[in-house]
Structure formats: structure tokens, C-alpha cells
Amino acid sequence: MASNATALKPQKEKKAKPLNTQSKSAYTWHQMGVYKACYAMIAPFFILFTIFTVIPVVMSLPLGFTNFNLVQFPRFVGLNNFYTLFINDDIFIKSIKNTLVLAFFTGPFSYVLSFIVAWLINEMHPFLKTFFTFIFYAPSMVPSAYSFWTLLLSGDSTGYLNSLLLKFGFINSAQQWTTDTKYMMTIVIIVQLWMSMGAGFLALRAGFQNLDKSLYEAGAIEGVKNRWQELFAITIPSMGSSLLFAAVLAISGAFTVGSVGQTLCGMPSTDYAVHTIMNHASDYGSARYEMGYASAICFILFITMLLVNKLIRRILRKYTD
Amino acid sequence: MAKKRKKVNIEKVHVKKKQHVNGSLAGDVGIFIFLAFLGIFMAFPLYFSIVQSLKPINELFIFPPKLYVVSPTLSNFSDLLKVSGNLWVPLSRYVFNSVFITVVITAVQIFVCCCAAFCLSKCPKFPGYRFFNQLIITALLFTSTATGIMQFVVIAKMGLINTYWAYILPAIPSTMGLYLLRQSMSEINDFIVDSAKVDGAGLFRTCWGVIVPNQKPAIMTLIIFAFQGAWNMQGGALVYREELKTLPTVLGQVAAAGLARQGVAMAVAVLLMIPPLVVFIIAQSNVLETMATSGMKD
């Protein structure tokens, strides 16, 4: 290792000269040789990353044009899959609608809520800060607390929610919270919100913590009078980069909702009331082995995520320098 | 006139400095009440699970359920051992699987991410530096939940179905981990890297001898995230051999027995939730320190 580094030194000084005489590609090639060690160090990550993230994402388009059952070689069927998806597959259309509703609550709604909570926590006593941060982050760490929700929402009259509401006379008979289409969406939204304050919340929380306190004092001198003015004049403009990071996490969370509904309401849920795009894809992918069709669904999902990501970046651009 | 006004304001600032510069007492109280309500909603399921898991059998079936335990007992946990004695695969095997997977994923992920993050933050001259950095930022979108179904094809074609590899390999290249480490490492002054080079250290030595020892908060954060992810991992369609499944699947099996087993189900839920919570409490300040550098510039 040590000898390698000493060998690096003279080569680096030489590089200025060949820049003018050699072509650009030759120069790049030369530089790649100089930084061999760099490539060796990023290789383990990027090889695995390519296999398990890049290939799956990129492959979804070509596979979307085929009929593929994992065993035989994919058979090209043109636009058939996409045609079926948008014209003949009512459940897919329904799942888009469900995903958009759920995505609104897990995405923008929970993002704003995280922001407000992080903002409010930030003004508290240090001990309370730690305490509340823990309380709000904890649900996203422990999906095992699901078993509480199943007890609470149990459909017979001894289910906690049912018995409570029966006792106070809000309802006359036990309600099937997780199988009655009237309630399913609301229930899934509540549980989803409950566990949606994850890493994005922590990033915002840390962003607030890092704000320069003297900005507020300067603001007070300049005539900022209350918390709201402070928020819009000082806080948001100086937190752009944390906001963007949390937004990216929110997008990826919002478009991949599905596991909560699957756990609480079963798969498929009654009348597909909480069936999302993710559920639809995993139904075709890992249950029916129609990978071509599943790929088409995933491809549409990926493209949507990328577009929304681009849009959000454009909106937040003025705050990130 | 203007001068005078400024002076008054400065005094006001100093008087109020203990609390917040701009903010009334009523506002503080209101905020506290709002957060307290929201906090109860967030914490109640966790609190109630713990209470239920400590209740003896006669208290479990009191109706309506009490929100506290009269005579706490660990009988649910010992029942869990009895119940799991009837399972096809002994409980110890599930525990081993979970612990093994978690330890391997966390260790390898941190090693791999440290190496890559060092190059992506401290060697801006190597060709492809910008490309790889852009790639990582875009890839933050594609979490394992999003790519899971397409990953299934890759994993199946590689013949990794029903092996530990199916859990471990996809979890190692964590984009989020790499991103956080890279952000945190780029806070370190480049002079340190240069002086290490002058002293004759290669890239690998600079990374592990100079930079990584300074990254305790970021590495703690990565440990927590990796730990949470791996600890909650379930085989799903990838691993269906019973003796390779993880602890969360036991919870599903026991909870499926319904109300009669709720004490035991809660005991499993509590066993599953305690490790990540404890690790997080210990390392909370580290996490916040790391997340403070997570900002993304366009």
C-alpha cells in the first residue's frame, strides 16, 4: 500500500503535460490508471449495487414487453402488457387510485407533519427533545407492533375498538374494521401515518438542530415578530438541503405503500379496496410468476417516481444553493 | 430614532434568550399539549404491547382491558418457549437466523460502504466521480421495497432462492448508508487526507487509519439503520424453507392463533421491538449528528 502511494506522487505531477498533447480519452484512461485503487475500493459496493438495484430497475422495461414465467426464455409480445394494463385491467386502475390516495397521506401529508413536529420539538427543553424524538421515530422501527393494531381492530364485539364504541353507544353492532370497504382505507391511512416518521423525520429534526441560532436573533432585531414569520423568513430558506433529502425519502415511501394494507386487510383485500400498485405487482410477480406483466407494472411505477422526484427537486431548487 | 429602537430590541432579545427569541408562553404551552396528544397516539401501541406481554393470564382477559399491570409476570415469555417447542423448527434456530443475518449484513455493509464513501468524498479527481455520485442520489429513490419484485428475478436466476445469501447480498449495497457516510466524510478537511498521503499512506490505509476512526457517529447511525432493516427482515417469496426463516415469521405464526394466544403474541412482539429501541436510545445523539450532514444540494 505504502509503495503504491509513493508511486502515485510523481505520476500526478506529470499529468499536467500530457493534457495538452494527448487526446481527452487517452488522458481519462491515464487518470483511471492513476486511480486504480479508487476503483478497487468502490468495486464491492457498486458490483452488488448493479446486480441488485441497477439491473432490476433497468430490466423492468425490456421485460415489460415480454411474457416471462422465470423458467422459459422471455417471449416478446410487444405492447400487449401495457395495453392490457390500461385497457383491460380494472384492478390496476383501481390500484392506481388507491396508491394515489395512500401516497398523498404517506407522502405530502406525513412530510408536512414530520416538518411541523420536528420544528415544534426543536424549541423544547433538551430532555423533552430527546424524549419526543424517540417517541415519534419508534413506530417506524418496530413493525412488530402490528399485532396491537390487529387486536384493536378485531372484527368481533370483543375487539378493543368495537367494545369501546359499543359501550359509549357510537355504534350499534360490531364493525368489521379491516374487511368492510367503508373503513379499510381510513384504517390503513391511520396506521400508515403512525409508522411513517422514519429517517426523513430524523433528517429534518437534525436540520433544525443545526440551524444557526444567531439567525433568529438577527431576525428579531430586523423585526420578525412571531414563530410563523420566523418559519417562513428564516427557517425554511436555510433548511433547503435537509428538506430535499427528506422529500426524496418521502417519495420513495409514498409510492411503495402496500405492506400495511396487506398485513391488516389481507391479500387481496375485500373488493380490492386497499390494493396498491405494489400489491398488484407482487401479486403477478411473486404469486403468479407472470414476471413480464409484473415488470410492466414496476416500470410504470419507477418512471412515475423519477418524474415526481424531478418535479420536487425543481420546486425545492430555490432553497438549495 | 432608529438607533434607539434597535437598542430596545437587543435588550428584549437578551431577556428572552433563555426560551426562544420569538414565541409566547401560550404558544409554548399549546405546542406542548399538541405534541403530547400526538405523542400518546404514537407511543400507545408500543406501551400497550409491553403492558399486555407482562400481564398474567387472568388479567389478560379482564374486559375492558386495563392500561396497567397489577401483578407483572414473565409467564408469557416462558409460555412462548413452550409454544415454540411445538413449532416445526425450534425457536433457537429462528433466533440464530435473525442474529446471524443481522450481524453479517451490518458488518459487511459498513465495510463496503466505508470504502466506497471514502472514494466518493475524498478523491474528486478519479474519472467517474460525478457519475457515481449522481447515481447514488437517484438511487436513494429505489429502496428494496420498490425494487423487491424485480430483484426476485435476479435472485431466482442466480439460484440464491432458499439460501442465506438471498437475505444478505441484496441488503449490503445500502444507498442510504453510503449517502450518509459520504456526506459525513466530506465534512472532514481535505488537508488530513493530503497529509496522510505525504506520510506515505495508500488510499485504503488513509480510509481505515485516518478517516473512519473519525466517523464514529456516522458509523453508529449506519449500524442502527442496518440493524433495524435486517432485524425486521422476512423471507417472503425468497426464502420459504422453514429452518432458514427469521424471528418475525414466528410472530406471524403465534399471532395467527388468535385471541387465546395474545399474551404470547405480545411477548414475541416485545422481544422483537426491544433490541432496535434500545440500540436507538443509546445512539440517538450520534444519529442526529449524522443526519445533520444529510442535506442534499441540487
Interface residues (C-beta under 8 A of the other chain):
Chain A: M1 A2 N4 A5 T6 L8 K9 T28 Q31 M32 V34 Y35 A37 C38 Y39 M41 I42 P44 F45 F46 L48 F49 I51 F52 T53 V54 I55 P56 V57 M59 S60 L63 L70 V117 L120 I121 E123 M124 T130 F132 T133 F134 I135 F136 Y137 A138 P139 M141 V142 P143 S144 A145 Y146 S147 F148 W149 T150 L151 L152 S154 T158 Y160 S163 L164 K167 W194 M197 A199 L202 A203 R205 A206 G207 Q209 N210 Y216 E217 G219 A220 I221 V224 K225 N226 R227 Q229 E230 G240 S241 S242 L244 F245 V248 L249 I251 S252 G253 F255 T256 S259 M278 A281 S282 G285 S286 A287 M291 A294 S295 C298 L301 F302 M305 L306 N309 R313 L316 R317 T320 D321
Chain B: K6 N9 I10 K12 V13 H20 V21 N22 G23 S24 G27 D28 I31 F32 F34 L35 L38 G39 F41 M42 A43 P45 L46 F48 S49 F63 P64 P65 V112 C113 C115 A116 F118 C119 L120 C123 K125 F126 P127 F132 I137 T138 A139 L140 L141 F142 T143 T145 A146 T147 G148 I149 M150 Q151 F152 V153 V154 A156 K157 M158 L169 P170 I172 P173 T175 M176 L178 K197 G200 A201 G202 L203 F204 R205 C207 F225 Q228 N232 G236 A237 P248 L251 A255 L259 Q262 A265 M266 V268 A269 L272 M273 P276 L277 F280 I281 Q284 S285 V287 L288 E289 T290 M291 A292 S294 G295 M296 K297 D298
